[in-house]
Amino acid sequence: MAFHVSKLTLRFPKPISFSLRPVSGTKHPQINLTLTDLACAVSRRSLHSVVRQASENRSANSRLLKSKPSKYSWAVSTATRLENFSAASKSFSLQSASPPNSKSWFRSYKIALSVLGLSTGAIAALHTSALLAMSAETVNLDSDRTDWQEAKSLLLSASLEKRREFYRVDHLPLEKVPVWTSTGTSTDQPRHEISDALSQKISLFRGDITKLEIDAIVNAANKTLLGGGGVDGAIHRGAGPLLRKECATLGGCETGEAKITGAYGLPAKHVIHTVGPIVFGGVSDKEKDALRDCYLNSLKTAVQNELRTVAFPCISTGVYGYPPEEAVEVALATVRKYLDEHHEQLDRIIFCVFLKSDADLYQRNLPLYFPQAQSADQSESPTDGQDPL
Ligand code: APR
């Protein structure tokens, strides 16, 4: 299908901008590109990454297309034609890698590079928009025959509104999860200083972790990562079969380690799977260190993936038998220590409890690790106590 360039205005030195829409008027999101932005963005490195992204999307498109021809094939075939064009213009611009110093040559080199960036950027945009446009027709999160990588890349590049079409459970937006505020009733001596930087970053939420619409929920998994009962079972049920398909490629997970996947039918964008220690009888230093590592490695994984809102269940306190009154101290001490050093990289940590007993435990212990300014007649300011780590 031919494209109609609806508006091309040369406004030097202002950027050249144009919008593309199909002649037949088929409804299709307009693609507005500012040439100068593309020209500026088009360095060799970004060019390769843009071309790579375009060809990744193209292969995803062609796989999707093979599975079910769609009315959006015009986008893919046009993108492929543009790609051939850009390959031609790329060879022109790269052939003249060491330009003579004539002014006229430099101007044509710049124009060639801009055209190259323009066509490459248009390809990436076309492939992405075609991928998104095909989403409603070809991505089935209930079927384990769907390609999990295509589904994952589609969901991660979709808008929030688009992603909500795929949720398999109810969702609770972050703004509906209040920041924790101390009730001021704790009589124990706080173990940390009051920190204004942290006071807006902690939430205590009692409910189902699978509903939280945030960057990542942490799963209390087992070493196989292939699902189980408890919160693990709830997360796999909510995500659908593609979560297990991706988990099966990870080669399991050791106790204390953390591995990240997509979240598929869940409102969260990612699931960070961690395996807690199994406790028989008393808690040894080994189990305490392993539980600390679950929280620490999950937070490190979130920050490495630039995720800013994370929810933890009460890891190991169910089937794995870790005494909740001891686990809460390890959890809060680890999160407090990590936030002291990385609070700019995280916006919210949600302690998601399921049982009333756990809610009471966290309510009692949070003021010790995240003390908040209290009115004058409350206890005096805290001094540094000994963490249980
Ligand atoms: N949302 C939030 N928390 C939940 C949910 C839920 N939907 N379901 C259970 N929980 C709570 C439990 O009440 C408990 O406090 O999660 C905590 C952890 O309990 P488990 O899920 O039993 O996890 P764990 O003790 O770490 O044992 C892990 O159990 O489910 C299997 O496959 C899992 O083998 C692994 C083992």
Residues whose N, C-alpha, C, O or C-beta is under 5 A from the ligand:
A	BS01	APR	G207 D208 I209 T210 A220 A221 N222 G227 G228 G229 G230 V231 D232 G233 A234 G276 P313 C314 I315 S316 T317 G318 V319 Y320 G321 C352 V353 F354 L355
